[in-house]
């Protein structure tokens, strides 16, 4: 073997034997980089490299080498390496790889999560050492037993390895995990090295604060920008359709479903492939339709569903079949197969609709082209269905926004530009409440000051929580309304009856929402779960096949079905598991694509036509000009700024706080014109909106207060070009007046009216799972939301940017 002495020769003999056994000719670049960094210093490390580049081995080859040099006489008991992953299936898969490496060094490796047998867990407790592979929720369960139990399990720990690190960034589970790691260090009284592994990170150096919040500069970033594969083979296929009227009024299998099914069958028949859909509903629907297509053509079925609501047995069966079988098979899945679960070589990856992010699309594309060596490119095809023109009423449909966003993701993918990690500013009071209960449960009784020091120190994920807000949270938790905790005579806190009941439920271990589920049972076999059984029809689709609803037993939370369903059934309506915020980077690329005349060569002819139509509509709406855009006939004003969802939502909330009726779209805001408020004067001869006052006399001179609304609208929407031109100028100035206060005063937003709070909660509910929000006061919820998915500091900048780009009015010149 031809290895550099600076890397491979430093590995232990047992590790070298394993490498010989694997018949590797050389180490991969990221593996060579990691060896000296991990062996020569105690710094935290962030390992970033492409999918299938050997990141796991990059971390574990030197770590196992270190373990072999440890003294046999351990000062403490417990595992030496803690491996944390977001999915139980990923842990099961990685355990086989890690256990194989460890076996040569006689180091045990144990998987620990809810599906692992008690026998395996008992064996680990009897011989506490080696590598422990775990989920954040199972780690929480260990903390919940006692502080002594934490010392017993982790007293000898040397390092924590966090796999798929990017999946935890800015997420409730990520905050939860960071809190647990911080508490682990507090319990042991020492820092524990952290090694994050990630495939796709934009600006990895910015992610260091998630590895070590109090000292991000010392985190070593190992990044392999080289590619072992050829450039990816990309294509985008678009299907236009004219839906039947009934498709708009009731759920049904539409024309676009059928057309897309035919295209997928023609494309994937006879191949091994992964098809990523945007929801579990779509996974079930397309798996069923493709199975029907196979039956219609009298060929064996090659298409199978895979998502989180299917039983573990069904998912594992599908994974094993596509990995081990030589026969062609296609899995239609959600993000369950986006992460590093090994399913063998896949020829083709398909994305239906728009992916969640560039990073997500890169992860998915990287599932293909892994088995053919460096000369085999990854293959990705994106499919889109678009409405024909006469059915497009929504501004996003008119502009083909979903298509353009998907195109932007592909362009950024080619440029290797990924979304940066989200900024760390969230209070996360819902998760903090969860951790307060967990800390009190672990310590049995503890003072409020100690809880604050333990959870809100500068190295903690809750460092941004002030003592005042923390005190308000404690007061709320102790209040008679919820009574989760209570104060003892010694001024210590313990769990009250309600808190004890909550913390002892197995669902408490997860910091995210875990809805009550009903098991779907067919002929005595559990197929999976559904959250809303009341939405089920008499005939349904589940596990890719037709079912007939037999009965629902609420006492046992069971839905009984038979396999005698009819083809007109539909999948259950699964509850949303959250959405991904669109980043500024993506919207900037969308704008560039609208403004450009270039046609990417991976587009099919129909996709090129759609791109041309999108650009024509973009220009027809005057969005190519840096101005406020007025749509008189729709009685609305379109504000185009092309920022991402976070900034867009911040401006949306600020405008709503000022009293405007506003609808959000990606990169756009549609402000409704209320003629009664803009043009009807009060007794004082001023419009109802105070910031329109400079135009009060002007409006009153043109329109009489007693004029009926019909006459006003006729004048406003009249055909006379001079009137329309005057109105354009007038309304532009009115909306500029609406933006001006946002540059100065955000008090209306900061006060948090009930209506505004409901709007904010409705928005936040679509993007995250705040499990314990219902225990918080209105004021605490408002503070939590303000710090989370919105950025108030950006609002004045956005408003100033819009005004600067707009045609300057006489008002601004003043």
KOLZA-489239 format. One line per field, with one value per residue (C-alpha): x, y, z. Coordinates in steps of 0.2 Angstrom, whole numbers, m for minus. Example, Ala and Ser with C-alpha at 12.3 -4.5 7.8 and 13.67 -1.06 7.14 Angstrom:
2
px <- (62 | 68)
py <- (m22 | m5)
pz <- (39 | 36)
//
This chain:
814
px <- (0 | 6 | 1 | 9 | 18 | 10 | m7 | m10 | 6 | 0 | m15 | m15 | m11 | m29 | m36 | m23 | m29 | m46 | m41 | m31 | m47 | m57 | m44 | m43 | m29 | m28 | m37 | m49 | m44 | m55 | m48 | m30 | m34 | m43 | m29 | m16 | m30 | m39 | m23 | m12 | m24 | m40 | m49 | m67 | m68 | m81 | m79 | m87 | m86 | m98 | m109 | m100 | m83 | m79 | m83 | m88 | m71 | m62 | m68 | m67 | m51 | m41 | m53 | m52 | m33 | m34 | m45 | m32 | m19 | m30 | m24 | m34 | m37 | m51 | m52 | m71 | m84 | m94 | m93 | m78 | m86 | m104 | m111 | m127 | m138 | m155 | m163 | m164 | m163 | m146 | m140 | m144 | m135 | m120 | m118 | m114 | m100 | m93 | m95 | m85 | m71 | m71 | m71 | m53 | m48 | m58 | m69 | m88 | m100 | m118 | m134 | m146 | m163 | m181 | m181 | m166 | m170 | m168 | m155 | m143 | m145 | m143 | m127 | m120 | m124 | m114 | m99 | m99 | m86 | m83 | m94 | m112 | m124 | m139 | m153 | m155 | m172 | m163 | m150 | m163 | m171 | m154 | m153 | m171 | m166 | m153 | m137 | m128 | m134 | m127 | m110 | m111 | m115 | m103 | m89 | m76 | m81 | m68 | m78 | m95 | m97 | m113 | m117 | m128 | m124 | m132 | m149 | m148 | m144 | m157 | m169 | m178 | m169 | m153 | m156 | m161 | m145 | m134 | m142 | m139 | m121 | m119 | m127 | m116 | m101 | m108 | m111 | m94 | m85 | m75 | m76 | m79 | m72 | m86 | m84 | m98 | m100 | m109 | m111 | m117 | m114 | m114 | m100 | m94 | m85 | m101 | m107 | m94 | m104 | m116 | m102 | m94 | m105 | m93 | m77 | m81 | m64 | m55 | m66 | m55 | m65 | m60 | m67 | m65 | m70 | m63 | m75 | m72 | m86 | m89 | m100 | m118 | m130 | m145 | m162 | m178 | m195 | m211 | m228 | m242 | m260 | m278 | m286 | m304 | m315 | m319 | m301 | m302 | m317 | m313 | m298 | m295 | m282 | m280 | m274 | m256 | m255 | m259 | m247 | m233 | m235 | m234 | m218 | m210 | m214 | m206 | m191 | m188 | m194 | m180 | m169 | m164 | m169 | m175 | m190 | m191 | m208 | m213 | m225 | m230 | m247 | m238 | m227 | m242 | m251 | m237 | m232 | m250 | m252 | m235 | m240 | m256 | m247 | m236 | m252 | m260 | m245 | m244 | m227 | m220 | m222 | m205 | m211 | m212 | m216 | m204 | m209 | m209 | m227 | m224 | m219 | m201 | m203 | m210 | m196 | m182 | m189 | m189 | m171 | m164 | m172 | m165 | m148 | m146 | m157 | m151 | m168 | m174 | m183 | m188 | m192 | m203 | m199 | m198 | m183 | m181 | m169 | m160 | m148 | m134 | m143 | m135 | m146 | m132 | m130 | m144 | m143 | m155 | m162 | m179 | m186 | m204 | m208 | m196 | m184 | m182 | m165 | m149 | m141 | m156 | m155 | m137 | m139 | m153 | m142 | m128 | m137 | m134 | m117 | m109 | m105 | m97 | m81 | m75 | m81 | m99 | m109 | m123 | m140 | m154 | m170 | m183 | m201 | m213 | m232 | m238 | m256 | m261 | m263 | m282 | m281 | m267 | m275 | m262 | m247 | m235 | m244 | m243 | m225 | m222 | m213 | m211 | m203 | m192 | m186 | m183 | m172 | m163 | m159 | m151 | m141 | m134 | m131 | m120 | m111 | m109 | m116 | m126 | m137 | m127 | m132 | m146 | m140 | m141 | m153 | m168 | m173 | m182 | m193 | m203 | m187 | m181 | m196 | m194 | m176 | m180 | m192 | m178 | m165 | m177 | m181 | m163 | m158 | m174 | m174 | m163 | m164 | m169 | m152 | m143 | m155 | m151 | m133 | m134 | m145 | m142 | m123 | m113 | m109 | m127 | m139 | m150 | m137 | m148 | m162 | m161 | m164 | m180 | m187 | m181 | m190 | m206 | m205 | m202 | m217 | m228 | m222 | m226 | m243 | m259 | m265 | m252 | m243 | m228 | m216 | m217 | m206 | m201 | m198 | m179 | m182 | m178 | m189 | m197 | m209 | m227 | m240 | m243 | m225 | m221 | m234 | m228 | m210 | m213 | m222 | m211 | m216 | m208 | m190 | m193 | m193 | m203 | m221 | m226 | m244 | m255 | m255 | m267 | m260 | m266 | m269 | m272 | m275 | m266 | m251 | m247 | m243 | m239 | m248 | m259 | m262 | m280 | m291 | m307 | m301 | m300 | m312 | m320 | m307 | m289 | m271 | m258 | m241 | m243 | m259 | m278 | m287 | m304 | m308 | m316 | m317 | m309 | m306 | m302 | m299 | m285 | m280 | m281 | m288 | m293 | m292 | m293 | m284 | m300 | m300 | m305 | m294 | m303 | m296 | m284 | m270 | m273 | m270 | m254 | m250 | m236 | m219 | m213 | m207 | m190 | m187 | m181 | m165 | m160 | m147 | m161 | m172 | m157 | m154 | m173 | m172 | m156 | m165 | m180 | m168 | m157 | m160 | m150 | m157 | m149 | m145 | m152 | m170 | m182 | m191 | m207 | m196 | m188 | m205 | m211 | m195 | m199 | m217 | m211 | m199 | m213 | m225 | m211 | m209 | m227 | m229 | m215 | m206 | m190 | m191 | m185 | m201 | m217 | m229 | m248 | m261 | m277 | m289 | m285 | m286 | m269 | m251 | m237 | m221 | m206 | m190 | m184 | m178 | m180 | m194 | m187 | m185 | m201 | m211 | m203 | m209 | m226 | m228 | m223 | m235 | m249 | m245 | m248 | m265 | m263 | m270 | m255 | m253 | m235 | m228 | m210 | m200 | m216 | m229 | m247 | m255 | m274 | m281 | m295 | m304 | m315 | m299 | m289 | m301 | m315 | m312 | m316 | m325 | m307 | m305 | m291 | m290 | m292 | m274 | m264 | m248 | m259 | m262 | m251 | m264 | m279 | m284 | m279 | m291 | m305 | m304 | m306 | m318 | m333 | m336 | m354 | m349 | m354 | m341 | m347 | m343 | m326 | m321 | m328 | m316 | m302 | m303 | m309 | m301 | m295 | m276 | m274 | m284 | m275 | m258 | m263 | m269 | m253 | m243 | m255 | m255 | m237 | m234 | m247 | m238 | m221 | m229 | m234 | m216 | m208 | m214 | m205 | m188 | m191 | m204 | m208 | m218 | m234 | m225 | m216 | m232 | m239 | m258 | m269 | m273 | m255 | m249 | m262 | m254 | m237 | m242 | m250 | m235 | m223 | m234 | m231 | m212 | m208 | m215 | m216 | m221 | m223 | m229 | m246 | m239 | m232 | m240 | m245 | m230 | m217 | m224 | m222 | m204 | m200 | m208 | m200 | m183 | m185 | m191 | m192 | m178 | m185 | m168 | m170 | m186 | m180 | m166 | m179 | m191 | m176 | m170 | m187 | m189 | m172 | m175 | m192 | m195 | m193 | m208 | m210 | m214 | m197 | m188 | m196)
py <- (0 | 17 | 29 | 45 | 43 | 58 | 50 | 32 | 26 | 35 | 24 | 9 | m9 | m14 | 0 | m4 | m22 | m16 | m6 | m21 | m31 | m18 | m19 | 0 | 6 | 23 | 35 | 48 | 66 | 70 | 55 | 60 | 78 | 72 | 60 | 73 | 85 | 73 | 64 | 80 | 92 | 92 | 105 | 102 | 98 | 100 | 88 | 94 | 83 | 77 | 62 | 45 | 53 | 43 | 56 | 43 | 34 | 51 | 53 | 36 | 29 | 41 | 40 | 21 | 23 | 35 | 22 | 8 | 18 | 21 | 12 | m4 | 3 | 16 | 30 | 30 | 19 | 23 | 24 | 32 | 39 | 45 | 45 | 55 | 54 | 61 | 45 | 28 | 20 | 29 | 23 | 5 | 7 | 16 | 4 | m10 | 1 | 7 | m10 | m18 | m5 | m7 | m26 | m26 | m16 | m26 | m11 | m14 | m3 | m2 | 5 | 13 | 19 | 15 | 0 | m8 | m23 | m23 | m37 | m26 | m12 | m23 | m30 | m12 | m8 | m23 | m18 | 1 | 5 | 8 | 17 | 21 | 26 | 36 | 48 | 65 | 58 | 42 | 53 | 64 | 48 | 43 | 61 | 59 | 44 | 53 | 63 | 47 | 38 | 51 | 49 | 30 | 30 | 44 | 46 | 40 | 49 | 56 | 63 | 66 | 63 | 71 | 64 | 74 | 90 | 101 | 93 | 99 | 117 | 130 | 116 | 112 | 95 | 104 | 116 | 101 | 92 | 107 | 109 | 90 | 91 | 107 | 98 | 83 | 94 | 103 | 86 | 79 | 96 | 96 | 100 | 85 | 86 | 88 | 82 | 87 | 77 | 86 | 83 | 100 | 117 | 134 | 144 | 130 | 143 | 151 | 134 | 133 | 142 | 128 | 116 | 127 | 142 | 150 | 148 | 145 | 151 | 135 | 124 | 116 | 115 | 101 | 104 | 93 | 104 | 91 | 80 | 61 | 61 | 68 | 84 | 79 | 75 | 86 | 88 | 97 | 90 | 101 | 95 | 107 | 102 | 109 | 102 | 97 | 109 | 96 | 95 | 113 | 108 | 91 | 80 | 68 | 61 | 74 | 75 | 81 | 66 | 54 | 63 | 63 | 45 | 40 | 50 | 43 | 25 | 28 | 36 | 24 | 7 | m6 | 5 | 7 | 24 | 36 | 48 | 62 | 69 | 84 | 75 | 58 | 60 | 62 | 47 | 36 | 43 | 41 | 24 | 18 | 25 | 18 | 1 | 2 | 7 | m9 | m19 | m11 | m16 | m33 | m32 | m35 | m20 | m10 | 5 | 5 | 19 | 24 | 37 | 40 | 34 | 17 | 4 | 0 | m17 | m11 | 3 | m9 | m22 | m9 | m3 | m21 | m26 | m11 | m14 | m32 | m37 | m36 | m33 | m15 | m6 | 12 | 19 | 34 | 43 | 59 | 65 | 48 | 43 | 59 | 56 | 43 | 27 | 14 | 8 | 3 | 10 | 20 | 24 | 39 | 52 | 61 | 76 | 80 | 98 | 110 | 103 | 111 | 119 | 118 | 108 | 96 | 94 | 90 | 77 | 69 | 70 | 62 | 46 | 41 | 38 | 30 | 13 | 16 | 25 | 42 | 41 | 39 | 55 | 58 | 59 | 71 | 74 | 87 | 85 | 100 | 101 | 118 | 125 | 131 | 149 | 151 | 142 | 153 | 166 | 166 | 178 | 163 | 153 | 167 | 169 | 150 | 153 | 135 | 131 | 146 | 142 | 124 | 130 | 142 | 127 | 118 | 133 | 135 | 117 | 118 | 133 | 123 | 138 | 132 | 141 | 148 | 141 | 151 | 165 | 160 | 172 | 162 | 162 | 145 | 146 | 131 | 120 | 129 | 125 | 107 | 107 | 116 | 101 | 89 | 97 | 97 | 79 | 74 | 83 | 79 | 97 | 112 | 131 | 143 | 151 | 134 | 130 | 147 | 144 | 127 | 131 | 149 | 151 | 159 | 142 | 136 | 137 | 148 | 161 | 174 | 172 | 186 | 184 | 194 | 182 | 167 | 173 | 176 | 158 | 151 | 161 | 154 | 136 | 138 | 147 | 138 | 138 | 125 | 120 | 111 | 115 | 120 | 128 | 119 | 126 | 127 | 138 | 123 | 118 | 101 | 94 | 96 | 83 | 89 | 91 | 74 | 66 | 76 | 72 | 53 | 51 | 43 | 57 | 70 | 64 | 73 | 92 | 93 | 90 | 71 | 70 | 56 | 42 | 28 | 12 | 5 | m13 | m25 | m43 | m42 | m34 | m16 | m6 | 11 | 26 | 40 | 56 | 61 | 45 | 56 | 61 | 44 | 39 | 22 | 17 | 23 | 21 | 16 | 7 | 9 | m1 | 0 | m2 | m3 | 5 | m7 | 2 | 14 | 10 | 26 | 17 | 7 | 20 | 8 | 9 | m8 | m10 | m24 | m26 | m25 | m7 | 1 | 11 | 27 | 28 | 42 | 43 | 49 | 68 | 67 | 82 | 93 | 90 | 108 | 118 | 125 | 143 | 149 | 158 | 175 | 166 | 157 | 172 | 182 | 168 | 167 | 186 | 183 | 170 | 181 | 195 | 184 | 178 | 163 | 145 | 132 | 117 | 104 | 110 | 100 | 110 | 112 | 118 | 131 | 137 | 139 | 149 | 161 | 163 | 166 | 180 | 187 | 188 | 195 | 209 | 212 | 215 | 227 | 217 | 220 | 238 | 243 | 250 | 247 | 238 | 243 | 231 | 242 | 229 | 217 | 231 | 227 | 234 | 221 | 225 | 216 | 215 | 197 | 193 | 176 | 170 | 177 | 195 | 194 | 188 | 201 | 215 | 206 | 207 | 225 | 230 | 220 | 229 | 246 | 240 | 234 | 218 | 209 | 192 | 184 | 176 | 171 | 187 | 197 | 205 | 209 | 223 | 224 | 241 | 246 | 261 | 265 | 268 | 277 | 288 | 291 | 306 | 309 | 325 | 332 | 330 | 317 | 299 | 286 | 280 | 294 | 291 | 296 | 313 | 323 | 318 | 322 | 339 | 332 | 317 | 328 | 340 | 326 | 314 | 320 | 311 | 307 | 299 | 281 | 268 | 263 | 280 | 280 | 263 | 269 | 284 | 273 | 259 | 271 | 269 | 286 | 285 | 302 | 296 | 279 | 288 | 300 | 286 | 276 | 290 | 293 | 275 | 273 | 288 | 281 | 265 | 273 | 282 | 265 | 260 | 276 | 273 | 256 | 265 | 273 | 265 | 247 | 249 | 243 | 226 | 226 | 228 | 212 | 214 | 198 | 198 | 200 | 187 | 175 | 179 | 176 | 159 | 154 | 157 | 149 | 134 | 131 | 131 | 123 | 112 | 122 | 108 | 118 | 134 | 131 | 133 | 150 | 167 | 178 | 189 | 175 | 167 | 184 | 186 | 168 | 171 | 188 | 180 | 165 | 165 | 183 | 197 | 214 | 222 | 219 | 228 | 246 | 240 | 231 | 246 | 258 | 247 | 246 | 265 | 268 | 257 | 265 | 280 | 295 | 305 | 323 | 317 | 308 | 323 | 334)
pz <- (0 | m4 | 10 | 17 | 33 | 40 | 39 | 38 | 47 | 63 | 64 | 76 | 70 | 73 | 62 | 48 | 48 | 45 | 31 | 23 | 26 | 16 | 2 | 1 | m10 | m2 | 10 | 4 | 5 | 20 | 29 | 27 | 33 | 49 | 55 | 61 | 67 | 78 | 85 | 88 | 97 | 108 | 97 | 92 | 73 | 59 | 45 | 29 | 13 | m1 | 1 | 1 | 4 | 19 | 33 | 46 | 44 | 44 | 62 | 68 | 61 | 72 | 87 | 87 | 86 | 102 | 111 | 108 | 118 | 133 | 149 | 153 | 170 | 168 | 181 | 177 | 169 | 154 | 135 | 127 | 111 | 110 | 92 | 90 | 74 | 70 | 64 | 72 | 55 | 52 | 69 | 64 | 47 | 54 | 69 | 57 | 49 | 66 | 74 | 60 | 63 | 82 | 81 | 75 | 90 | 102 | 106 | 108 | 99 | 105 | 97 | 109 | 105 | 107 | 95 | 103 | 114 | 133 | 131 | 121 | 133 | 148 | 141 | 138 | 157 | 163 | 153 | 151 | 138 | 119 | 107 | 111 | 96 | 101 | 96 | 106 | 113 | 120 | 127 | 136 | 143 | 151 | 159 | 165 | 177 | 188 | 189 | 195 | 180 | 168 | 177 | 176 | 157 | 152 | 166 | 154 | 138 | 127 | 112 | 105 | 86 | 79 | 62 | 49 | 59 | 46 | 50 | 68 | 63 | 68 | 73 | 89 | 90 | 87 | 102 | 112 | 108 | 112 | 129 | 133 | 128 | 138 | 153 | 151 | 152 | 167 | 176 | 172 | 176 | 160 | 142 | 130 | 112 | 99 | 81 | 69 | 52 | 38 | 19 | 14 | 23 | 16 | 24 | 37 | 47 | 52 | 59 | 71 | 84 | 84 | 88 | 102 | 106 | 118 | 108 | 90 | 84 | 91 | 81 | 67 | 50 | 38 | 21 | 6 | m9 | m22 | m31 | m33 | m47 | m64 | m64 | m61 | m75 | m73 | m81 | m78 | m86 | m85 | m88 | m92 | m88 | m88 | m72 | m72 | m62 | m48 | m44 | m37 | m25 | m19 | m17 | m31 | m42 | m55 | m73 | m68 | m56 | m71 | m83 | m71 | m67 | m85 | m87 | m71 | m77 | m94 | m86 | m71 | m77 | m76 | m65 | m47 | m42 | m28 | m31 | m18 | m16 | m5 | 7 | 13 | 4 | m12 | m8 | m6 | m21 | m33 | m27 | m29 | m46 | m52 | m45 | m55 | m71 | m69 | m67 | m82 | m92 | m85 | m77 | m59 | m48 | m46 | m36 | m17 | m4 | 11 | 24 | 42 | 45 | 38 | 51 | 54 | 46 | 30 | 28 | 32 | 20 | 6 | 11 | 11 | m6 | m16 | m8 | m10 | m25 | m43 | m49 | m53 | m40 | m37 | m19 | m18 | m2 | 8 | 17 | 26 | 13 | 11 | 25 | 25 | 26 | 15 | 1 | m11 | m28 | m36 | m55 | m54 | m42 | m46 | m37 | m39 | m36 | m27 | m14 | 3 | 0 | m11 | 3 | 3 | m16 | m15 | m2 | m13 | m29 | m19 | m17 | m35 | m44 | m28 | m35 | m52 | m46 | m50 | m68 | m63 | m62 | m50 | m60 | m55 | m64 | m57 | m63 | m62 | m66 | m71 | m74 | m91 | m92 | m91 | m74 | m66 | m54 | m40 | m42 | m38 | m52 | m64 | m61 | m61 | m44 | m39 | m56 | m54 | m37 | m42 | m56 | m44 | m33 | m48 | m53 | m36 | m35 | m51 | m43 | m27 | m17 | m2 | 11 | 26 | 43 | 52 | 64 | 82 | 91 | 95 | 114 | 111 | 126 | 122 | 122 | 138 | 147 | 142 | 148 | 165 | 168 | 163 | 174 | 189 | 186 | 185 | 201 | 210 | 218 | 213 | 216 | 202 | 202 | 199 | 185 | 177 | 178 | 171 | 156 | 152 | 154 | 139 | 132 | 132 | 118 | 129 | 133 | 125 | 138 | 151 | 170 | 168 | 155 | 164 | 180 | 170 | 163 | 181 | 188 | 174 | 177 | 195 | 192 | 198 | 179 | 174 | 190 | 183 | 197 | 215 | 228 | 243 | 261 | 257 | 242 | 230 | 216 | 212 | 200 | 204 | 200 | 183 | 179 | 186 | 175 | 159 | 162 | 165 | 149 | 135 | 123 | 134 | 128 | 112 | 112 | 96 | 94 | 94 | 89 | 95 | 82 | 77 | 71 | 54 | 56 | 41 | 45 | 61 | 54 | 59 | 43 | 51 | 59 | 55 | 65 | 59 | 57 | 56 | 39 | 32 | 18 | 16 | 3 | 6 | 0 | 12 | 10 | m9 | m10 | m9 | 7 | 14 | 30 | 42 | 59 | 70 | 89 | 99 | 115 | 107 | 95 | 80 | 63 | 56 | 37 | 24 | 8 | m2 | m6 | m23 | m34 | m31 | m14 | m8 | 5 | 22 | 26 | 36 | 47 | 41 | 49 | 46 | 31 | 27 | 26 | 9 | 11 | 3 | m7 | m17 | m19 | m26 | m39 | m43 | m47 | m58 | m68 | m71 | m77 | m88 | m106 | m104 | m106 | m95 | m107 | m95 | m98 | m109 | m123 | m113 | m98 | m109 | m115 | m96 | m92 | m107 | m101 | m83 | m89 | m100 | m85 | m74 | m86 | m89 | m70 | m71 | m59 | m69 | m64 | m46 | m41 | m31 | m43 | m43 | m49 | m50 | m57 | m43 | m30 | m23 | m23 | m26 | m16 | m24 | m14 | m17 | 0 | 8 | 19 | 36 | 30 | 20 | 35 | 46 | 34 | 32 | 51 | 52 | 39 | 47 | 64 | 55 | 50 | 32 | 25 | 17 | 9 | 8 | m7 | m9 | m12 | m14 | m3 | m10 | 0 | m2 | m7 | 5 | m4 | 10 | 21 | 8 | m1 | 12 | 23 | 41 | 48 | 51 | 32 | 35 | 28 | 42 | 40 | 49 | 38 | 23 | 30 | 18 | 4 | 14 | 6 | m11 | m9 | m3 | m17 | m29 | m20 | m10 | 7 | 2 | m14 | m15 | m16 | m33 | m40 | m32 | m39 | m56 | m55 | m49 | m61 | m76 | m93 | m94 | m95 | m86 | m72 | m71 | m72 | m58 | m47 | m50 | m44 | m29 | m23 | m25 | m14 | m1 | 0 | 2 | 16 | 24 | 22 | 30 | 48 | 47 | 46 | 62 | 74 | 77 | 93 | 85 | 82 | 98 | 108 | 101 | 99 | 100 | 82 | 77 | 89 | 81 | 64 | 70 | 78 | 63 | 53 | 65 | 66 | 48 | 50 | 67 | 80 | 96 | 108 | 124 | 118 | 125 | 143 | 140 | 143 | 128 | 132 | 132 | 116 | 108 | 114 | 108 | 91 | 88 | 92 | 81 | 63 | 60 | 60 | 66 | 64 | 45 | 43 | 42 | 30 | 19 | 19 | 15 | 1 | m7 | m6 | m12 | m27 | m30 | m41 | m30 | m25 | m21 | m3 | m1 | m9 | 5)
//
